[in-house]
Amino acid sequence: MSLLAPSSSPPVPGFTDTIAAIATPPGRGGIGVVRISGPLVPHMARHMCDKLPAPRTAHYTSFRDEHGKALDQGLALYFPAPHSFTGEDVLELHAHGSPVVLDLLLRCAVALGARLARPGEFSERAFLNGKMDLAQAEAIADLIESQTEHAARAAQRSLAGEFSARIHSLIEQLIELRAFVEAAIDFSEDEVDFLSDARITTRMQSLRNELDAVLQSARQGSLLREGLRVVIAGRPNVGKSSLLNRLAGREAAIVTDIPGTTRDVLRETIQLDGLPLHIIDTAGLRDSGDAIEQEGMRRARAELMDADHALLVVDDVTGFGDAERAIIAQLPTGIMLTLVYNKCDLSQRAPTVDKIEGYSRVRLSAKTGAGMELLRTHLKASAGYQDAGEGTFSARRRHLEALTKARIALESGHTQQQHRAGELLAEELRQAQNALAEITGAFTTEDLLGKIFSSFCIGK
């Protein structure tokens, strides 16, 4: 019986086609890069750059089209296989950053036999050619999309292989334990003896402890990458837009004494000690015959359905009432909810954090800023976020799901051990191993790969 998780994807013998793409963002700039990867690279370099540049050396040259006409001048870099990002022959043309020039270079590459690359196809080839595992490939996209310094550093640690190393360590321990259990099943006449072996119990507990630690770090990494969707809701004129402005640190929303000023959804992204917060201000919720205001309230309720955390703003002068209870009754099950009692400057009450009617309450003044730090601290704590340290790595929701699946399998395996069911214990260990192998791509499917790499930008 093989203990290594088999890949459900067929082996890749090497790509026969050549791909090309503009690797820099759209728009004008000082330079722009066209990237080409595949077996036709040497031929294309000789045609477009007059000669094949020396490996890994910047070569200043004229760039020519398929008819030999000069298009631009710039730097050409050649990375021969297998010592390149994709593991194939790679050519990078660093030209002036005119969209027209870059498009002409790309058209020339296609005319010489390349095809346009799909989103993420360069990274996909790097993964399939064994240059990196799946978690490292995803870290490239996370690094590009990082919104904070902490997120960028976490993505860099994943790209360097820290996350993968911890996953590989867990898999190796699972393989060793599976080998012990399955050998005992095959060769022992008395399963009770080996299942009561203290070594199994000790190893199982060690695995669960280490997996819990990795899962906690992954949750922090996921928060750094995806942030928290925070929706501000409440009756009109309770200070929702003032709260948005205070959190954003600028006048993002119009604030007036007229009820129903906010009629559409307003969005701002800020960060709290490296945690991205996607703050959404919504229209006041009340009974109204105004068609535009009704549409605004419909959008507000739709945003609440997708929120990670709802801030229900309450006027600290008039207090919590039936209107707030009606809003809470319409919230989705499981959403984090905080009651923000605003206008404590008018009620003459001190800013506090406490509980009321089973919900967390933060009393503050969005107008003066009193109590805002209490709210910021509360938001981080309620999300389970801790300041990102050196051990934090970038992680995605699929990583959390795989780690959770592995944790459930280990718990079930522990139960099977107690019931002296050796074959079932071995199966749970196999399930845990396969779940972890999905993270690095050792056990994956074509559909999963397509979904992951299609979210990357073109040229990466």
ROROLUM-112142 format. One record per atom (N, C-alpha, C): residue in one letter; x, y, z. Coordinates in steps of 0.05 Angstrom, whole numbers, plus 5000, padded with zeros to 4 digits. Example, Ala and Ser with C-alpha at 12.3 -4.5 7.8 and 13.67 -1.06 7.14 Angstrom:
<pts>
a526448865156;a524649105156;a526449345156;s525749555142;s527349795143;s525850015157;
</pts>
This chain:
<pts>
m501749765000;m500050005000;m501850255000;s501250434981;s502950674979;s501950885000;l503850995014;l503151195034;l503251475023;l504551514999;l504651774987;l502051834973;a501052084977;a498552164964;a498952194934;p497552034918;p497952054889;p496752304878;s497952414857;s496752644844;s494652554825;s492352684825;s490252614806;s490752744779;s492752914776;s493453034751;s495452864736;p495252844709;p497252694694;p499952824695;p502152674693;p504752794693;p505152974669;v506653184672;v507053384651;v509753324638;p509753224613;p512253154599;p513753394589;g512653624591;g513953864580;g512153994559;f511854254560;f510054394542;f511354424515;t509754394494;t510754414467;t510154684455;d508354844467;d507655104457;d509155324472;t509255554460;t510655784472;t508555994478;i508656124501;i506756314509;i508056594513;a506456804509;a507457074512;a505357254524;a506257454539;a504357644551;a505857894559;i504358114562;i505458354574;i505458314604;a507658334618;a507858264646;a507658514664;t507458754653;t507158994669;t504259094668;p503359244688;p500559334688;p499859504665;p497259514658;p496359694636;p497059984642;g497560134621;g498060424624;g500860494614;r501560744615;r504160844607;r506060854630;g508560804624;g510660804645;g513360824633;g515360844650;g518160864640;g518960614625;i518260384635;i518860134621;i516359954622;g516359764603;g514359554602;g515759294595;v514659074604;v515958814600;v514158624585;v515258504564;v513858284550;v515358034557;r513957834567;r515157584576;r514357354557;i516257194549;i515756964531;i517056724544;s515556494543;s516556244555;s515856014537;g517855834531;g517255594516;g519555524497;p519255314482;p521455214465;p522255394442;l520455574433;l521155754411;l522756004419;v523256034445;v524656274455;v527256324440;p529156124438;p531656184424;p531256294396;h529456164380;h528856254353;h527756544353;m525956604372;m524656864373;m526757084381;a528457004400;a530557204409;a532357274386;r533157084370;r534957144347;r533557324327;h530957294324;h529457454304;h528957734316;m528057744340;m527158004352;m529458164363;c531658034371;c533858174383;c536558144368;d536358034343;d538657994326;d540457754335;k540357684360;k541957464370;k540757354396;l541657124404;l540857014430;l542657124451;p541557284470;p543157414491;p544557204509;a546757274521;a548057104540;a546157054563;p546156814575;p544356744597;p544556944620;r542257024630;r542057184655;r543757444653;t544057564630;t545557804626;t543858004611;a543658254622;a542058454608;a543458544583;h542158524560;h543358574534;h541758804521;y543159034517;y541859264504;y541759214474;t539359244462;t539059174434;t536659314422;s536359294396;s533959394382;s532059154381;f529459224384;f527359024381;f526159044354;r525958824339;r524958834312;r522358664310;d520658744291;d518158594287;d518658354269;e516558214261;e516957974245;e517958024217;h517858284209;h518958354182;h521658474184;g522858484208;g525558594212;g525658894216;k523359024218;k523259314223;k523659374253;a525159584259;a525659654287;a523159764300;l522559664324;l520259754339;l521059924363;d523359864376;d524160004400;d526959914407;q528060034427;q530659954438;q530259904468;g531659704478;g531459654507;g533259424515;l532559294537;l534159074548;l532758804543;a534358614535;a533358334532;a534758164552;l533257994566;l534357804585;l533457524578;y535457344576;y534857064569;y535456884592;f533556714599;f533856524621;f533456244609;p535656094604;p535355824592;p534155624612;a532655434601;a531655214618;a533955044628;p533754934653;p531354954671;p531655174691;h533655344688;h534255554708;h532755814701;s530055794703;s528356024698;s525956004715;f524256214715;f521856214732;f520055984725;t519655934699;t517755724691;t519055454688;g521755444688;g523155194683;g523655144653;e522655334636;e522955314608;e524855544599;d525555554573;d526955784562;d525156024565;v526156244576;v524556484581;v526156724569;l524656904556;l525857144545;l524157384556;e525457584567;e524057824575;e525058064559;l523258214548;l523958454533;l523058694549;h525058854558;h524459084574;h524559334555;a522259414547;a521959634527;a520959884541;h520660104526;h519360334536;h516360274542;g515260394563;g512660314572;g510360434558;s510460434531;s508160524515;s506360284510;p503760304515;p502060084509;p502160004480;v502560194461;v502760134433;v505259964427;v507560044438;v510059904433;v509859624445;l508759594469;l508559324481;l506659144465;d504559264455;d502659104439;d503959014413;l505559194401;l506959114376;l508958884381;l510358894404;l512258684411;l510758424416;l508458444429;l506858204435;l505858084409;r504958254390;r503958164365;r506158024349;c508558134350;c510858014337;c511357734348;a511257704375;a511757444387;a509657244377;v507157324375;v505057154365;v505557074336;a506357274320;a506857224292;a509157024288;l511057014307;l513256834305;l512756554318;g510256514327;g509456244335;g508456224364;a508556434379;a507556414407;a504556454407;r503356384429;r500556454433;r500256624458;l498056754460;l497556924484;l497256754509;a498556824530;a498456674555;a495756724569;r494756514582;r492456544599;r493256674625;p491356784640;p491956894667;p493356684684;g495656754695;g497056574714;g498556344701;e498656344674;e499856104661;e502856074665;f504256304668;f507156284674;f507556144702;s505956234721;s506256114748;s505255824748;e503255764732;e502255494730;e504355304718;r505855404698;r507955244686;r510255204706;a510855414722;a512855384743;a512155164763;f509555154770;f508554944788;f508754674775;l507654644751;l507554394738;l510354284730;n512254474727;n515054394721;n516754354746;g515454364769;g516854314794;g518654534804;k518154784795;k519855004805;k518855104832;m516355054838;m515255134864;m512754964869;d511854964894;d509354814899;d507055014897;l504654904902;l502255064897;l501955294916;a502655254942;a502555464962;a504455694955;q506755624944;q508655834936;q507655984912;a506455844893;a505355974869;a503156174877;e501456094896;e499356274905;e500456514919;a502756474933;a503956694947;a504956914928;i505556844903;i506357044884;i504057234879;a501657124874;a499357294870;a498657454895;d499057334919;d498457474944;d500357704948;l502957664940;l504857874943;l504158114924;i503358054900;i502558264881;i500158414891;e498258274904;e495758394912;e495758494941;s497958474955;s498058544983;s497458844986;q495758895007;q494859165012;q496259305035;t497759155051;t499259265073;t502059155074;e503759285089;e506559185092;e506558915105;h504858875125;h504758615139;h503858395119;a501958445102;a501058255083;a503258185063;a504758385055;a506958335036;a509058165048;r509758215073;r511858055087;r510857775091;a508357735098;a507257465101;a507257315075;a506557445053;a506657315027;a509457245019;q511357415026;q514157355019;q515157105035;r514257075060;r515056845075;r513856585063;s511356605053;s510156375040;s511556315014;l512356524999;l513756484974;l516456354979;a517756415002;a520356305009;a520056015019;g517555925023;g517155645030;g516655585059;e516255785076;e515855735104;e513255585110;f511055675096;f508555535100;f508755245090;s509855215066;s510154945054;s511854755072;a513954875084;a515654705101;a514154595125;r512354755136;r510754665159;r508754455151;i507654485127;i505754285116;i507254025111;h509654045098;h511153805093;h511953655118;s512553805139;s513253685165;s510853525176;l508453635174;l506053495183;l505553245166;i505953265140;i505553035123;i507452815129;e510052885133;e512052685140;e511352535166;q510352685186;q509552555211;q507152375206;l505252455189;l502952285183;l503852035169;i505752055150;i506651825136;i507951625155;e509551725173;e510851545193;e508851405210;l506751555219;l504751435236;l503051235220;r502451305195;r500951115178;r502550855174;a505150885169;a506850655165;a506750465189;f506850585213;f506750425237;f504050285241;v501950435236;v499250325240;v498650105219;e499350155194;e498649965173;e500449715175;a502949745184;a504649515188;a503449335210;a502549475231;a501349325254;a498849175245;i497249305228;i494849175218;i495548925202;d497648945185;d498348725167;d499648495182;f501148555203;f502848345215;f502148275243;s500348415255;s499648355283;s497048195285;e497047995302;e494547835305;e492747965326;d493848155341;d492248275363;d492348575360;e490348695348;e490248985343;e490249145369;v489049025390;v488749175415;v491549245426;d493449075423;d496149125434;d497349375421;f497349385394;f498749605381;f497149865383;l494449855384;l492850095386;l493050225414;s493850065433;s494150175460;s497050275464;d498750245444;d501550325445;d501650625451;a503250705471;a503450985479;a504651155456;r506151025439;r507351175417;r505251295398;i503151145393;i500951245376;i499651475389;t498951445414;t497651665429;t499351915429;t501951885435;t503752115436;t503952245408;r504252085387;r504552205361;r501952335352;m499752215358;m497152345351;m496852615364;q497552625390;q497252875404;q499253085394;s501653005387;s503653185376;s502653295349;l501553125333;l500453205307;l498253415310;r496453355329;r494153545333;r495153815343;n497153805361;n498154065372;n499554225350;e501154095333;e502554235312;e500554335291;l498554175285;l496554255265;l494954495275;d494354505301;d492954735313;d494654985310;a497254955315;a499055195313;a499155295284;v499355115264;v499355195236;v496655315229;l494555205238;l491855315232;l491555595243;q492555645267;q492355915279;q493956115262;s496356035254;s498056215237;s496656265210;a495456055200;a494056085174;a491656265176;r490256255199;r487956445202;r489056735203;q491256785216;q492457055216;q493257135187;g494456945173;g495257005145;g492857055127;s490656915131;s488256955115;s487057235121;l487057315146;l486157585153;l487857795140;l490457755140;l492257945128;l491757965098;r491157745085;r490757745056;r488057855049;e485957755062;e483157815053;e481958045069;g482958095093;g481758315109;g479058235120;l477658435130;l475058395143;l473058585131;r470758475122;r468658645112;r466858745135;v466959005140;v465559125162;v463359305151;v460859235157;v458559395147;v457459565169;i457159815164;i455960005184;i452960035177;a451259975196;a448359985192;a447060125215;g444460195212;g442960325233;g440860505222;r439360625240;r437260815232;r438561075220;p437061235206;p438161485196;p438961665219;n440961835213;n441862045232;n442961945258;v443961705259;v445261605284;v448361645283;g449361735259;g452261785257;g453861585242;k452461435224;k453961225209;k456061345191;s455361555176;s457361675158;s459561815174;s458961925196;s460962045213;s462961835223;l461861595230;l463561375238;l465461285216;l464361265191;l465961195168;l468261395165;n467561655166;n469561865162;n471761845183;r470961795208;r472861785230;r474761545226;l473661315218;l475261075213;l477161115190;a476061245168;a477661285144;a479761505148;g479261685166;g481161905170;g480862125150;r478562135136;r477962345117;r474962365113;e474162585099;e471362635094;e470462465070;a470062205074;a469262035052;a466362045047;a464662115067;a461762115064;a460662395071;i458562465058;i457162725065;i455662685091;v456062875109;v454662875135;v452963115138;t450263075142;t448363295146;t446463205168;d444763395176;d442663335196;d440163235182;i440163215155;i437863125141;i437762825140;p435662695150;p435462405149;p435462305120;g436862075116;g436961945090;g438962075071;t440962215082;t443062335064;t444462115048;t445261895062;t446661675048;t444561495035;r444661485009;r442761324994;r444061094979;d446661084978;d448060874964;d450160764982;v451560554973;v453660424989;v456260574985;l457560645007;l460160775006;l462260585017;r464560565003;r466560365011;r469260505016;e470560425037;e473260515044;e474960285054;t477460275047;t479260065057;t481360205074;i481660115099;i483760225116;i485259985128;q487260035145;q488559815158;q488959885188;l488659675204;l489159695233;l491459525240;d493859635244;d496259485250;d496659255231;g496259315205;g496759115184;g494258955176;l492058975191;l489558835184;l487959015165;p487458925140;p485759085122;p482859075131;l481559305132;l478759325138;l477359445114;h475459295103;h473759395081;h471159495093;i471059755098;i468859875112;i466659965092;i464159905098;i461959955080;i459860115095;d459360355087;d457260525099;d454760485083;t452460455096;t449960395082;t447760605089;a445660595073;a443460775078;a442060705104;g440860915116;g439460875141;g436960695137;l436460515155;l434260325153;l431860425168;r429660475153;r427160575165;r424960535145;d422460585153;d420260575134;d420260835118;s420160805091;s420261035074;s418860975048;g417361175037;g416061145011;g417761244988;d420061354994;d421861454973;d423161224958;a422761214932;a423760984916;a426760964917;i428161194916;i431061184916;i432061094943;e430861194965;e431661114991;e431060814996;q428860714985;q428260434987;q430460264973;e431360344950;e433460204936;e436060204953;g436660434965;g438960454982;g438760255006;m436360235018;m436060045040;m436259755030;r435259705006;r435559424995;r438559354992;r440159544982;r442959504980;r444359475007;a443359625026;a444459595053;a444059315064;r441659215061;r441058945071;r442658735056;a443158775030;a444758585014;a447658585024;e448758815031;e451458835042;e451658695069;l449658715085;l449658585111;l449658275108;m448458175086;m448457885082;m451357775077;d453157945066;d455857865059;d457957965079;a457058085101;a458958215119;a460258005137;d462758055145;d464157905166;d463358015193;h462958275194;h462358405220;h460558645215;a458358655230;a456458885227;a456759065251;l456959325246;l456959535266;l454159665266;l452559605285;l449859725287;l450059975304;v449860205291;v450160455305;v447560535318;v447760615343;v445460685360;v445960965371;d443961135371;d444161405382;d444361375413;d446561455425;d446861425454;d444961595470;v443761785457;v441861955472;v439161825473;t438161715450;t435561585450;t435661295458;g437961165454;g438360885463;g437360675444;f437560425453;f436860185438;f433860145439;g432660085416;g429760055416;g428759855396;d426159865389;d424959675371;d426159685343;a427059925334;a428159945307;a430759785306;e432359795327;e434859635327;e434359335329;r432359265344;r431558985346;r430658875319;a429259035304;a428258955278;a430558915258;i432659085260;i434959055243;i436458805250;i436858755276;i438258515285;i436858255275;a434158265276;a432558025269;a433057955239;q433858145223;q434258095195;q437158015188;l438958015208;l441757955202;l442057655198;p443957575181;p444457285177;p445557155202;t445056905205;t445956755228;t449056735228;g450256775252;g453056745254;g454756995249;i453557215240;i455057455235;i455957585261;m458457685262;m459357825285;m457858095286;l456958175310;l455358415313;l456458575336;t456858835332;t457659015353;t455759255353;l454659325376;l452959555379;l454759795384;v454759995367;v456360235370;v454460455380;y454660525405;y453060745417;y454561005412;n453561155391;n454861395383;n453661645397;k455161855396;k454362115407;k454462125437;c456561995448;c456962005477;c457662285486;d458562455467;d459062735474;d456562885481;l454262795469;l451662915476;l450362795500;s450762535503;s449562395526;s451062435552;q453562545549;q455262595572;q456062335586;r456362115571;r457261865582;r460161815573;a461661675589;a464461625583;a464661395562;p466661405544;p467061185525;p467660925540;t466360705532;t466760445545;t466460225525;v467359985534;v466859735519;v465559545539;d463159445534;d461859255552;d459859085536;k457958965550;k455958785538;k453158895544;i451358865525;i448558935530;i446858755513;e444858635525;e443058455512;e444458235497;g446758145508;g448257925496;g450158015474;y450358275468;y452058365446;y454258545457;s456458555443;s458558745451;s457659025445;r458359205463;r457659485459;r460159665462;v460459845443;v462560045445;v461260315445;r461660475467;r460560745468;r462760935460;l462061115441;l464061305431;l462761555420;s464461735410;s463461965395;s464961985369;a463561935347;a464861955321;a465562245314;k464062435327;k464562725322;k467162815334;t467662735359;t470062825373;t472362625372;g471762375366;g473862175365;g474162025391;a472762105412;a472961965437;a471961685435;g473561485444;g472761205444;g473361065417;m474461205398;m475061075372;m477160865375;e479160905392;e481260715396;e480160455409;l478060485426;l476760255437;l475460085415;l474260225395;l472960075374;l475059935357;r477260065351;r479359945334;r480459695348;t480959715374;t481959485389;t479959265389;h477359335392;h475259135393;h475058985366;l475259135344;l475059015318;l477258805313;k479758875321;k481958675319;k481458435336;a480658485361;a480258265380;a477958075371;s475758195361;s473558025353;s474157855328;a476057955312;a476957795289;a479057585296;g479957595321;g482157415329;g484757485317;y485157745311;y487557835298;y489657925318;q492057835314;q494357925330;q496358055312;d497858245322;d499858375305;d501558175292;a501858195266;a503357995250;a506257985259;g507157745266;g509957715274;g511457575252;e513957495259;e515657375239;e514657095230;g512956965246;g512056705239;g509556695222;t508456935216;t505956935201;t506556905171;f504956745158;f505256705129;f502556755116;s502656805089;s500256845074;s498656595071;a496056605074;a494356375071;a491656455059;r490356265046;r487856305033;r485656145046;r483156205039;r480856055050;r481155755044;r482055685021;r482255395014;r484355265032;h486455405040;h488355295059;h487055245086;l485455435095;l484055395121;l482155155119;e480755135097;e478954905094;e480454645094;a482754635081;a484354385080;a485454315108;l486454525122;l487454475149;l485254385168;t482954505165;t480654425182;t479754145176;k479754075150;k479053795143;k481053595155;a483653665154;a485653495166;a485253475196;r484653695209;r484253695238;r481853515246;i479653525230;i477353365235;i478053065232;a479653005211;a480452725206;a482152625229;l483852795240;l485552705263;l483752655288;e481852835292;e480052795315;e478452525312;s477552475287;s476152225282;s477951985286;g480452025277;g482451805281;g482951745310;h483051955326;h483351915355;h481051755366;t478651815357;t476251665366;t476451365357;q477351325332;q477651045322;q479750895338;q481851035346;q483950905362;q482750815389;q481150985401;q479950915427;q478050675424;h476750655400;h474950435395;h476350185384;r479050205383;r480749985374;r480049895345;a479450095328;a478850045300;a481250125283;g483149935279;g485650005266;g485350085237;e483649945222;e483350015194;e482150295191;l480250355208;l478950615206;l480850835215;l482550785234;l484650975242;l486451035218;a487350825205;a489050855181;a487751025160;e485150975155;e483751125135;e483551425142;e483051485168;e482851765176;e485651905173;l487751755179;l490451875175;l490951925145;r489951745128;r490251795099;r488752035090;q486252075101;q484652305094;q486052565103;a487152555126;a488652795136;a490952865119;q492452655110;q494752695093;q493952815066;n491852705054;n490852805028;n489953095031;a488653165053;a487753445057;a490053635057;l492253555072;l494553725074;l496053745047;a496053515032;a497353515006;a496053694986;e493453754990;e492053934972;e493254214974;i494354284997;i495354555000;i497854604982;t499654414981;t502054444966;t501754344937;g499554214931;g499054114904;g500053834898;a501053694919;a501853414915;a499453234909;f497153314919;f494653174914;f492553384906;t491953394880;t490153604870;t488753514845;t487053694834;t485553634810;t485953854790;e485453794765;e485653994744;e483754224748;d481354164759;d479354374764;d480354574784;l481654464806;l482654644826;l484954814815;l486754704799;l488854854788;l487755074770;g485855004753;g484655204736;g483355434751;k482055374773;k480755574789;k482855754802;i484955644812;i487055794826;i488455984807;f489555874785;f491256034767;f489656234750;s487056174746;s485456364730;s485056634745;s485556634771;s485156884787;s487757054786;f489956944775;f492457094774;f492257304751;c493957504752;c494057694730;c495557574706;i494857684683;i496257584658;i499157664659;g500957484651;g503757544651;g505157454675;k503657324694;k504957224719;k504356924722;
</pts>
